[in-house]
Amino acid sequence: MKHSRFIRSTLFIVLCVLFMSCTPEQHVLEPELENRESILDREVFIEPELLTEIPQIPRFCDQIELTKHRIKAGNVELYVEEEGWGTPIVLINGGPGGTHHYFHPWFSRAKKYARVIYYDQRGCGLSDFNPGEGGYSVDQAISDLEAIRKALDIDKWVVLGYSYGGFLAQYYTIHYPEHTAGMILLGASPNVRDDTGSSRQRDFISEEEKNRLREVRQQLIEYDKKNDISRKEYIQIMIYNNFLNGDWKRQQFYRPSLERIAQNALYEWDHDENFNGILNSSRGRVDLTGAFNNNPIPTLILEGQYDLTWGEKKKDILKNNHPNGEMLVFENAGHGIYDEDPERFFSVLKNFIKTLPKIKSGDIEAFKTSLLEWDRAQKSSPDYIIESTGWGRNSNKILVQSYSREWLEQFEVPRQLLKMGFALYDFEKYEDALLSFEKMEAAAEEKNDRQYMSIAIIWQGHMLDLMGKREDAISRYKKVVAMNLDFSPSHGQYGMRYSVTPYARERIKSPFKRVENRQVD
């Protein structure tokens, strides 16, 4: 039955492609929305074999009537599409590392009242993979976006940011408010220090599916060893098989069609190697808390009730950081919304665009003045200092030089306390490092984050070993063994990767020996 279901679905894909190639209209391109399986149904489907041949579904870009450009931005060319007329709206995809393709074909609905602009960010999709002299960064990303605006001869546009793209939309707006007519934050990353709670992405994935996803990873590793496939093909096969075995439930409310799963694998997660990690690190150095208190630019916050990417507090935290914004919550939607409740979504989008007020220049100047004050306050805070530095030895030197014990009372995020503890360890301030890891354990316990708890306790043991307090160190390692976690953290700057339970057992037998930070930043 499982194989026959897949065969029927594959035949359906082929028929869809043949049909679409003859009639490339929007209502044909969009999938059937009725009677869709949702995460609430908790259905389980397991594909027992690793499928290595992905149906070659064509890009939507080749089925929709679009104007296509390659626009110069510094030393690269960016891929840009546009359709429609009216108020310009630029769509900023998520990731970091996604592409514009997942906005297709849905946003063609807006072409009758908006000039819809799609693009792939530098290092992604159909744009050039070239970081330039400064390397990939969020500052570079918004400079590239500004280059597109200028090339298209647009004075003001609406910026719509999805997920990580929601952060870029906010970051662009605080740098170029005079060119922003409106801001739409769609399942957006808040990028504030407030804790949004633990991700709920695995809440609707069954144990059977979780087990199968682990098997898929191992089967793909073995397949790669035998066939030496490219990194790109590896990722495509992984995404395709993950989605077939329930991974779609992490961020979507409705199960995507087989056609969409294939397109997602082929076109919608395509980026330069290490791009995701580099951009996440760059983004982590920005705290948007308080930036929009005096924002006069119309702001629309759109959230899915079942967006499981963050904890349940996330949408309210984002709204609180945009006191002048309007928030709407879509009941039967996950992370995307536009492809799960398109009728309401595009009705809301049309109304927002059609009713945009003209922003007074004096209000923009007052906003820019407030941003200067916000920026000064941000850069003097411990949060900013710890988030604006990297994990290498040079960054840790800056942290230790600025550090005071009062900082440990201000940090509430386990990751920040881990970073502070590592910096203090690097410069042999073991007693303060121990305090940081103890505070990290308490913060992780409050959030019921057992993984961060185990790391904190292991590093407490490390500090105690280095301080010559062996019995106390052993007690910490025994505490980790009793947690019995299947978890393997990695600390690349130290060349360390370990499975916490076996590693803690090893440290009971032999003490930790100091390793040096080999990362220079």
Summary of the structure (lengths in Angstrom):
residues: 521
radius of gyration: 24.4
end to end distance: 54.3
largest distance: 75.6
contacts: 1693
relative contact order: 0.09
helix: 50%
strand: 12%
